[in-house]
Each structure stands twice: as structure tokens, then as C-alpha cells.
Amino acid sequence: MEMFSGLDWDDGNRTKCQKHGVSIEEIEQLFRTAPFVGRDETHSELEDRFIAVGRTGAGRSLLVIYTLRSRDGVELVRPVSALHAPKGGPVV
């Protein structure tokens, strides 16, 4: 995964990411581990989007769509959406 210095949160992306029952803590846990990362070609028209897939600290599979933002020379991950993989879904 690309190097980054933290996560970029505001009311907009906090609300959207929690819409599917994923907590902010779970998203942050995912990025502290080594998730599998790929480019989200379908949603990269206006900005580069990426998909991170991994497990939370509780062992639940998690998928996070995110983009990278630079603020004052610091690279930040900005989560856009997050979902738990359904039971019986892919194991990562």
C-alpha cells in the first residue's frame, strides 16, 4: 500500500462510511494492518480511487473505498465508503 500519514475525516465521510454498520475504529484498524489494495477503475473518473480489503481486529472482513488527499505536504487516506463482507463471502 502507498505510504500515508493518517486518515482524513469530516462529517460527510464519517456518516457515509458508517451507513453500512462499519465503525470508524474498524476502518482505522484496517489501515493499521496490511490490507490488500487495488485501484478502483470504475470510480476513478474525477479522482484516483482505491479499494482496501482486509480484516478488522475482531476478524471481520472489511472493504473500504478510499482516495488519497495531500494536506500541507502530508499524504492522507480519505475513506469514501466501507462495507463488511457478508458471512460466507471472500476470506482475505
N, C-alpha and C positions, 0 to 999 in steps of 0.2 A: 504494500500500500504506500501511497505517496506520504511524504513527511508532512505533518501538520502540528500546530502548537496548541490546539484546543478546539472547542466547539462553539459555533455561533448560534445563540438562541435569542429569540424575541417572542412576543405574544403570538404572532402569526404561526411560526413553525412549531412552537410548543403545542399549541392547540391542534394543529393538523397532525402532528406525529402521534399524539395521544388519542386521536379519533378512533383508532382500531385497538385500543386497550394496551398499548405499549407505553411503559413509563419512561420518563426522561432518564432515570437511573439505568434502565436496561439498555437504552441507546448508548449512553456513555460507557457502560460496561463493554458493549460490543467493540467500540473503538479502542478500548484499552487492551483488548486481546488482538489476535492476528486474523481478522475476518478475511474471507475470500472476497476479492474486489474485481469488478468488471465494469466496463463502460456501458452506460445505458444509451445505446444508439437511438432508440425510439424517441427519447425525450431530451435529446441534446441539441435541439434546433437553436434555441436562444442562448443557452449556456451549456457547458460540459456537465453532464450528469453521470453519476456512478452508482453502482449497486454494491452494497456490502452485505455479505451473508455469513452468519456465524451463530454462536450460542451465547446466551446470557449466563450470568453467574449461577442461575438456577437450572441451567441446562436446556432452556427452551430455545428452539431455532428461531432466528430473527432475521428479517430482511429490511435493510434501510436504504432508501434512495437519498442521495446527497449530492451537493455541489461543493466546490471549494471557493472560498472568498479570501481575499487578501485585505487586511486592515493594518495600516501603518507598517507595512512590510512583514506582517505576520500572517502565515497561511492557516486558515481556519476551516474546519468541516462544518457545513451548514446542512443539517438534516432537513429533508423535504417531506418525506413520508416514511412510515415504519409499520411493519406487519409481523405478527407471529406466524410461523409456518403451521399449517394445520397438523393435527395428530395424524400420523401415517404419511406425512409429507416427506420431502427430502431430508436426509440426515447429513449434516455438514460437520 
